[in-house]
Amino acid sequence: MARAQMSGLSLISLLGNVSVVTGMGFVTYYASTLGSSLALLPMWNPATFPMWFGSVAFLFFCHFNLPGVESAMTDRAKFSAASLKGFSFCAVLAMVFGTVGAVAFGPGVASNVITDLRGTGLVIIVKLLLCFNLLATFPVVCRTAFVTIEKFAKLGGLTLGTWSSNAVRTVYVIAAGLT
């Protein structure tokens, strides 16, 4: 059951990841039209650490999802290599994208580069791609929380059936959305 659930989620998540990379492509194209501000960039500015740390944390602090992903793999022996490749790919992509954005937008770039984009159509396309990414990857992120909630229910003597499990998951998603 877990493998079937994760295989469906992985396909949806893949589509979400493709949408965010496509959005990054649009932003990179836009950045390429701006020229270069490399001379203005400091090599290191510790004062800006709090501004970019949140984005890095959001991208890489997903360790709570890893046990569920590993348990759903057909060949768990490949987990370490697969996660290393995935994290390495994301790190290289993020560094290249960040460097391109810093060079094109200069030291005054906002922590969310979308706020520095001009052109209604481009901004709408990138925002829609990011919204689709969040919608498509949110179930993978929440899956660990759902499994944990359902395990605690079992410890408390409750057995959640399909309807009650879906109700708990729905309440969780609504609460996350409202938050």
ROKOLDREN-278333 format. One line per 5 residues: number of its first residue (from 1); their letters; for each residue x, y, z of N, C-alpha, C, CB. Coordinates in steps of 0.05 Angstrom, whole numbers, plus 5000, padded with zeros to 4 digits. Each point is the difference from the previous one (the first is absolute). Glycine has a CB too. Layout:
// residues N
NUM	A	X Y Z X Y Z X Y Z X Y Z ~ ...
This chain:
// residues 179
1	MARAQ	5017 4976 5000 4983 5024 5000 5017 5025 5000 4964 4975 5024 ~ 5057 5026 4993 5017 5024 5002 5014 5005 4973 5007 4991 5049 ~ 5003 4987 4938 5013 5004 4974 4981 5011 4979 5031 4962 5012 ~ 4944 5028 4988 4981 5009 4980 4993 5030 5005 4981 4954 4997 ~ 5016 5053 5029 4995 5028 5006 5023 5018 4992 4971 4986 5038
6	MSGLS	5053 5005 4968 5024 5017 4994 5005 5001 4970 5019 4988 5044 ~ 4975 4991 4941 5005 5001 4971 4981 5021 4987 5015 4951 5000 ~ 4961 5050 5009 4981 5020 4990 5009 5028 5008 4963 4967 5002 ~ 5046 5036 5023 5009 5026 5009 5026 5008 4986 4979 4991 5044 ~ 5038 4990 4950 5025 5007 4987 4996 5011 4972 5023 4965 5027
11	LISLL	4957 5024 4959 4994 5010 4973 4989 5029 5002 4991 4953 4984 ~ 4991 5052 5034 4989 5027 5004 5023 5019 5009 4955 4980 5013 ~ 5062 5011 5005 5022 5016 5009 5019 5006 4978 4996 4980 5045 ~ 5009 5001 4938 5018 5004 4976 4989 5022 4983 5014 4952 5001 ~ 4960 5048 4994 4987 5022 4984 5004 5027 5014 4966 4967 4982
16	GNVSV	5031 5033 5045 5004 5024 5015 5029 5010 4997 4964 4986 5032 ~ 5055 4996 4970 5028 5007 4997 5006 5011 4972 5012 4965 5035 ~ 4976 5022 4945 5004 5010 4973 4989 5029 4998 4997 4952 4981 ~ 4980 5053 5032 4989 5027 4998 5018 5021 5013 4954 4979 5000 ~ 5058 5014 5023 5018 5019 5013 5025 5005 4984 4982 4986 5045
21	VTGMG	5029 4993 4943 5024 5003 4983 4993 5017 4975 5018 4956 5017 ~ 4958 5040 4972 4991 5017 4978 4998 5029 5008 4974 4960 4981 ~ 5015 5045 5043 4998 5027 5011 5028 5012 5003 4958 4988 5023 ~ 5061 4995 4987 5028 5010 5002 5011 5007 4973 5006 4971 5041 ~ 4986 5014 4939 5009 5006 4973 4990 5026 4990 5001 4952 4991
26	FVTYY	4974 5055 5014 4988 5026 4993 5015 5022 5014 4955 4979 4993 ~ 5050 5017 5033 5015 5021 5015 5028 5003 4990 4972 4990 5041 ~ 5041 4988 4952 5027 5001 4990 5001 5015 4973 5011 4957 5024 ~ 4969 5037 4959 4998 5014 4974 4997 5030 5005 4979 4960 4979 ~ 5002 5047 5039 4996 5029 5007 5026 5012 5010 4951 4991 5011
31	ASTLG	5063 4995 5007 5025 5010 5011 5021 5005 4979 4990 4976 5042 ~ 5010 5007 4937 5020 5002 4979 4996 5026 4983 5002 4950 4998 ~ 4974 5061 5004 4994 5025 4985 5009 5025 5016 4962 4977 4977 ~ 5046 5020 5048 5005 5023 5017 5029 5009 4999 4964 4984 5029 ~ 5054 5000 4961 5029 5007 5001 5012 4989 5026 4991 5041 4973
36	SSLAL	5031 4970 5035 5015 4989 5022 5007 5022 5021 5018 4964 4969 ~ 4980 5029 5056 5008 5018 5022 5021 4987 5017 4955 5021 4999 ~ 5062 4963 4989 5020 4984 5015 5018 5018 5017 4998 4966 4964 ~ 5010 5057 5026 5019 5017 5015 4988 5010 5026 5020 5014 4957 ~ 4953 4987 5045 4987 5010 5024 4996 4979 5022 4978 5033 4971
41	LPMWN	5027 4942 5022 4993 4978 5019 5023 4996 5020 4972 4979 4964 ~ 5021 5021 5061 5020 4992 5020 5004 4969 4999 4988 5040 5030 ~ 5035 4951 4975 5005 4971 5000 4986 4986 5023 5044 5008 4977 ~ 4955 5006 5046 4988 4988 5023 4989 5022 5018 5031 4960 4998 ~ 4945 5039 5010 4988 5020 5018 4984 4986 5021 4998 5034 4963
46	PATFP	5015 4961 5061 4987 4986 5021 4974 5013 5010 5044 4985 5014 ~ 4953 5041 4982 4976 5014 5008 4975 4991 4985 5028 5039 5012 ~ 4976 4950 4964 4977 4991 4984 4993 4971 5005 5014 5033 4965 ~ 5001 4953 5052 4994 4972 5005 4971 4995 5007 5047 4995 5016 ~ 4940 5020 5003 4972 4994 5006 4981 5003 4976 5010 5016 5046
51	MWFGS	4998 5000 4935 4982 5004 4977 4999 4976 4981 5009 5049 5003 ~ 5014 4937 4994 5000 4978 4981 4999 4973 5014 5026 5028 4969 ~ 4978 4970 5057 5000 4975 5013 4973 4986 4999 5035 5017 5030 ~ 4943 4998 4971 4974 4988 4998 4995 4985 4974 4984 5036 5030 ~ 5025 4976 4948 4997 4987 4974 5016 4974 4999 4992 5045 4979
56	VAFLF	5033 4956 5031 5017 4976 5000 4988 4979 5018 5040 5028 4991 ~ 4950 4980 5032 4988 4981 5019 4975 4987 4987 5017 5026 5039 ~ 4967 4990 4948 4976 4989 4987 5007 4979 4979 4976 5044 5009 ~ 5045 4961 4977 5008 4982 4978 5013 4974 5011 5006 5040 4971 ~ 5010 4962 5050 5016 4977 5007 4992 4987 5027 5036 5021 4975
61	FCHFN	4947 4991 5041 4993 4988 5026 4975 4983 4997 5021 5038 5024 ~ 4981 4941 4960 4978 4982 4996 5005 4972 5011 4989 5026 4958 ~ 5030 4972 5061 5008 4975 5010 4977 4984 5013 5045 5020 5008 ~ 4935 4993 5001 4977 4985 5012 4985 4984 4980 4996 5036 5034 ~ 5008 4970 4940 4987 4985 4979 5015 4975 4992 4980 5042 4984
66	LPGVE	5046 4957 5022 5017 4979 4989 4993 4972 5009 5035 5034 4999 ~ 4957 4961 5027 4993 4973 5007 4976 4989 4984 5017 5009 5046 ~ 4963 5008 4949 4977 4991 4984 5008 4994 4971 4970 5027 5029 ~ 5047 4989 4960 5010 4996 4972 5016 4974 4999 5001 5050 4991 ~ 5017 4946 5028 5016 4976 5000 4983 4975 5004 5038 5026 5019
71	SAMTD	4942 4975 4999 4984 4976 5005 4983 4993 4976 4999 5011 5048 ~ 4995 5009 4934 4983 4994 4977 5017 4992 4976 4967 5033 5017 ~ 5059 4967 4985 5017 4993 4977 4999 4969 4996 5030 5040 5009 ~ 4971 4952 4966 5001 4972 4994 5026 4988 5009 4969 5007 4961 ~ 5053 5007 5033 5027 4991 5008 5012 5021 5019 5006 4975 4955
76	RAKFS	4991 5020 5071 5009 5019 5020 5031 5003 5000 4960 4988 5027 ~ 5054 4993 4962 5029 5002 4999 5009 5024 4983 5003 4950 5007 ~ 4980 5059 4975 5006 5023 4983 4993 5027 5012 4993 4970 4961 ~ 4997 5030 5063 4990 5025 5012 5022 5021 5004 4965 4973 5023 ~ 5058 5019 4989 5022 5019 5005 5010 5012 4974 5013 4973 5040
81	AASLK	4991 5011 4940 5010 5011 4974 4979 5018 4988 5028 4958 4993 ~ 4947 5034 5008 4979 5016 4988 4997 5027 5014 4976 4958 4986 ~ 5025 5041 5041 4997 5026 5015 5024 5017 4996 4971 4977 5034 ~ 5053 5012 4964 5024 5016 4995 4998 5013 4973 5027 4969 5028 ~ 4964 5016 4951 4997 5012 4974 4979 5022 5000 5013 4956 4979
86	GFSFC	4965 5039 5034 4978 5020 5001 5009 5026 5014 4967 4962 5000 ~ 5045 5035 5024 5009 5024 5014 5022 5014 4985 4988 4978 5043 ~ 5030 5007 4944 5022 5013 4984 4988 5015 4977 5032 4964 5013 ~ 4950 5024 4973 4987 5014 4977 4986 5026 5009 4993 4955 4977 ~ 4992 5043 5045 4986 5024 5011 5020 5021 5008 4962 4971 5015
91	AVLAM	5060 5021 4998 5020 5019 5009 5013 5015 4977 5009 4971 5040 ~ 4999 5014 4939 5012 5012 4977 4981 5019 4986 5030 4959 4994 ~ 4945 5031 5002 4980 5017 4987 4994 5025 5015 4980 4959 4981 ~ 5018 5039 5046 4995 5024 5017 5024 5019 4999 4970 4972 5029 ~ 5054 5018 4972 5023 5017 4999 5003 5015 4973 5023 4969 5032
96	VFGTV	4972 5017 4946 5001 5013 4974 4978 5021 4998 5019 4957 4980 ~ 4956 5035 5028 4978 5019 4999 5005 5024 5017 4969 4962 4991 ~ 5041 5034 5034 5006 5022 5018 5021 5018 4989 4987 4971 5038 ~ 5034 5017 4950 5022 5016 4989 4990 5017 4976 5033 4965 5015 ~ 4951 5023 4968 4989 5015 4977 4983 5023 5010 5001 4958 4971
101	GAVAF	4982 5036 5049 4983 5021 5011 5016 5022 5013 4965 4966 5006 ~ 5055 5027 5009 5016 5020 5014 5015 5018 4980 5005 4969 5039 ~ 5006 5018 4940 5015 5015 4980 4981 5019 4984 5034 4962 4996 ~ 4943 5028 4997 4981 5015 4983 4986 5022 5016 4994 4960 4972 ~ 4997 5034 5052 4984 5019 5016 5017 5017 5019 4962 4968 4997
106	GPGVA	5063 5024 5008 5018 5016 5017 4995 4995 5029 5002 5034 4965 ~ 5012 4981 5052 4998 4996 5029 4973 5007 5012 5048 5009 5002 ~ 4935 5006 4983 4974 5007 5011 4978 4980 4993 5015 5047 4996 ~ 4992 4929 4995 4980 4981 4993 4984 4992 5024 5029 4983 4963 ~ 4945 5014 5034 4982 4992 5022 5005 4971 5007 4965 5034 4985
111	SNVIT	5027 4958 5039 5004 4972 5008 4983 4982 4983 5010 5015 5046 ~ 4968 4995 4943 4983 4986 4981 5003 5015 4973 4967 4982 5036 ~ 5048 5007 4946 5006 5013 4975 4976 5008 4983 5043 4975 5000 ~ 4935 5012 5005 4975 5006 4985 4992 5029 5003 4985 4952 5005 ~ 5021 5059 5019 4992 5028 5005 5017 5019 4983 4986 4988 5047
116	DLRGT	5036 5003 4942 5017 5017 4983 4994 4997 4971 5035 4997 5034 ~ 4947 4986 4959 4993 4996 4971 4981 5022 4991 5005 4950 5005 ~ 4998 5058 4971 4982 5020 4988 4987 4987 4976 5029 5039 5015 ~ 4946 4968 4980 4985 4988 4978 4978 4982 5011 5040 5002 4970 ~ 4936 5006 5027 4977 4986 5012 4998 4971 4991 4977 5044 5002
121	GLVII	5026 4951 4972 4998 4973 4990 5021 4981 5012 4981 5018 4958 ~ 5044 4991 5042 5021 4984 5011 4995 4994 5030 5032 5020 4967 ~ 4961 5000 5048 4996 4997 5029 4977 4980 5005 5017 5047 5008 ~ 4962 4956 4977 4977 4981 5003 5008 4972 4993 4968 5037 4989 ~ 5046 4959 4989 5009 4973 4993 5017 4987 5022 4998 5014 4951
126	VKLLL	5022 5001 5058 5018 4990 5021 4985 4994 5026 5038 5026 4979 ~ 4944 4992 5029 4984 4995 5024 4982 4975 4997 5001 5050 5010 ~ 4986 4947 4966 4984 4976 4996 5016 4975 5001 4969 5028 4972 ~ 5055 4972 5016 5018 4977 5001 5008 4993 5029 5017 5012 4954 ~ 4988 5009 5062 5007 4995 5028 4976 4990 5016 5035 5036 4996
131	CFNLL	4942 4974 4998 4976 4991 5014 4995 4970 4993 4980 5046 4999 ~ 5023 4947 4975 4997 4972 4993 5021 4983 5014 4981 5014 4955 ~ 5043 4996 5047 5021 4985 5014 4992 4994 5029 5035 5021 4970 ~ 4956 5000 5044 4992 4996 5028 4976 4981 5002 5016 5046 5010 ~ 4965 4956 4972 4977 4982 5000 5009 4971 4995 4971 5038 4984
136	ATFPV	5048 4958 4998 5008 4974 4992 5019 4987 5020 4994 5013 4953 ~ 5022 5003 5061 5019 4988 5019 4991 4999 5029 5035 5016 4970 ~ 4944 4999 5036 4989 5001 5027 4992 4972 5010 4984 5047 4991 ~ 5003 4936 4993 4993 4974 5011 5023 4983 5009 4961 5002 4970 ~ 5062 5000 5016 5024 4985 5008 5010 5010 5027 5012 4992 4952
141	VCRTA	4988 5035 5052 5009 5012 5025 4981 4992 5022 5021 5038 4975 ~ 4954 4962 5020 4980 4994 5021 4997 4970 5006 4976 5040 4986 ~ 5032 4943 4996 4997 4971 5004 5012 4991 5027 5001 4994 4950 ~ 5023 5016 5057 5012 4992 5025 4983 5008 5023 5046 5003 4979 ~ 4943 5021 5020 4983 5010 5022 4975 4983 5002 5017 5046 4993
146	FVTIE	4971 4946 4984 4976 4984 5001 5006 4973 5012 4984 5023 4959 ~ 5038 4964 5033 5007 4974 5011 5005 5002 5030 5021 4987 4956 ~ 4992 5035 5053 5006 5003 5029 4974 5004 5015 5044 5021 4989 ~ 4937 4995 5001 4975 5005 5013 4984 4973 5002 4999 5048 4983 ~ 5002 4937 4996 4985 4974 5000 5013 4980 5019 4986 5009 4953
151	KFAKL	5040 4992 5050 5014 4982 5019 4992 5008 5029 5038 4993 4967 ~ 4961 5033 5038 4993 5009 5027 4971 4992 5006 5032 5038 4997 ~ 4951 4963 4983 4972 4992 5004 4999 4970 5008 4984 5035 4967 ~ 5032 4949 5019 5001 4971 5007 5010 4996 5028 5007 4989 4952 ~ 5013 5027 5057 5010 4997 5027 4979 5007 5020 5046 5011 4984
156	GGLTL	4937 5008 5009 4978 5008 5017 4976 4981 4999 5015 5047 4995 ~ 4987 4932 4990 4979 4981 4998 4980 5005 4978 5006 4993 5047 ~ 4999 5027 4936 4982 5007 4978 5010 4987 4975 4987 5043 5022 ~ 4995 4946 4962 5007 4990 4974 4986 5018 4980 5007 4952 5016 ~ 5008 5062 4968 4988 5018 4980 4994 4984 4975 5025 5040 5020
161	GTWSS	4950 4961 4972 4993 4988 4975 5005 5019 4977 4965 4972 5023 ~ 5027 5021 4954 5004 5017 4976 4987 5028 5004 5003 4959 4971 ~ 4972 5041 5037 4986 5025 5003 5012 5018 5021 4958 4977 4986 ~ 5047 5012 5038 5012 5016 5022 5028 5009 4994 4971 4976 5032 ~ 5044 5006 4954 5028 5008 4992 4999 5023 4981 5015 4953 5007
166	NAVRT	4967 5045 4973 4998 5022 4981 4990 5026 5013 4990 4966 4964 ~ 4993 5031 5056 4990 5024 5014 5023 5013 5016 4954 4979 5004 ~ 5062 5005 5009 5023 5011 5015 5020 5014 4980 4995 4964 5035 ~ 5009 5023 4943 5019 5012 4979 4988 5026 4989 5016 4953 4989 ~ 4958 5047 5007 4987 5025 4989 5003 5023 5020 4968 4972 4974
171	VYVIA	5026 5022 5052 5003 5020 5021 5029 5011 5001 4962 4978 5026 ~ 5057 5003 4972 5028 5008 5001 5007 5019 4977 5011 4955 5021 ~ 4980 5038 4955 5006 5016 4976 4987 5028 5003 5004 4958 4971 ~ 4971 5042 5038 4986 5026 5004 5015 5017 5020 4956 4979 4988 ~ 5052 5008 5035 5014 5015 5021 5027 5011 4989 4979 4970 5035
176	AGLT	5035 5013 4949 5025 5010 4988 4995 5023 4981 5019 4954 5004 ~ 4960 5044 4980 4993 5022 4982 4993 5026 5014 4984 4965 4968 ~ 5001 5032 5054 4992 5024 5015 5024 5012 5014 4955 4981 5006 ~ 5064 5002 5003 5024 5010 5013 5017 5015 4981 4999 4961 5031
